[in-house]
Amino acid sequence: MIHYKNKLEEELVDLHIHIGGAVAPHIMWELAHRQGLKLPAKNYWDFWQLITASPETVHNLEEYLQIMHQWTEKIQSSPEAMEKCVYSIISKEYRSSNVSQIELRFNPMKRNKGGEMDLDHIIQATVHGMDKGILDYGVKVGLIFCLAREFPFELNEIIVRKAIRYHKWGVVGIDMAGLEQHPFETDPNWQNYVKLFAEARERGLGITVHTGETNATGPESVRQVLRDIKPERIGHGIQAVHDVELMRELAEAGTVLEICPSSNLLTRAISSWEELKDILAKFKNNNVRYTINTDGPYLMRTNMKKEIELLLENNVLTKEEIKQAMQVAREASFIK
């Protein structure tokens, strides 16, 4: 029997992976047809192009997220679809890259067709798919509920309440995601968000926030989130590299950055592998801890094995540095 081993000869960890960007196109194709959805694609290969990203079709974060919002989230909007999607991600990540610990994130309110479907049914089906994957593959899995920057506070509060309710069934954390052109850092409800995240932490949930991904807000948004929300981890956070004092604060707080190499390249958040190498070197020199993640593997036609190969081939990180990032991921995981 052939047993897959990655270049590091060890099991890998992925802490930042969106369900909306991680399901194989052929499964999405089948789910769309089972649900009777009318698609603009005439055949499977046109559909594959529709729900995957490339440098020719995606030029920024907004175009990247549009694929998820317009198609993948819609196709995944049923209990049956979520159960199948979650199971398929767990099994595929293990088989393709030996990922034995994974945290999957999604916004349950973007899977219930604007309230037409029961939110608890969506969540419970997701948990069921996760449990099946854990049982079949012997891996560690946790769910992170994403709040949305474009949502009003009241809807995001409901998502947090659901995360707290389902904590004992495998929901391990909450996240704030979405375009930074919708900065929740300047939301009139900012202090309410601070209290809401604090409550979630008190109830046992891990906290991560997408911020500092692009230059739309820069280092200041990272600083505000760090000081007020006090997350254990930050999604992307690469803009912090432009502020030495902020890097010092991140290091002192022990906050871990979730770095997503191919994602940042595809969305033009960074210009090249050389720039990424410079960013990660500065983080290392300033004692800022980080992890390596896939973000949306099928959407970007990648996986953890490929991410590692790209980092090594482009001399961004050494094998030892990648091993260190994996160890940081194990330590920073919300899965206990």
Secondary structure, DSSP 8 states (H G I E B T S, - for coil): ------TTSS-EEEEEEEGGG-S-HHHHHHHHHHTT---S-SSHHHHHHHHS--TTT--SHHHHHHHIIIIIHHHT-SHHHHHHHHHHHHHHHHHHH-EEEEEEEE-GGGGTGGGTS-HHHHHHHHHHHHHHHHHHH--EEEEEEEEETTS-HHHHHHHHHHHHHTGGGTEEEEEEES-TTS-GGG-TTHHHHHHHHHHHHHTT-EEEEEESSSTTT-HHHHHHIIIII--SEEEE-GGGGG-HHHHHHHHHHT-EEEE-HHHHHHTTSSS-HHHHHHHHHHHHHTT--EEE--BSTTTTT--HHHHHHHHHHTTSS-HHHHHHHHHHHHHH-S--
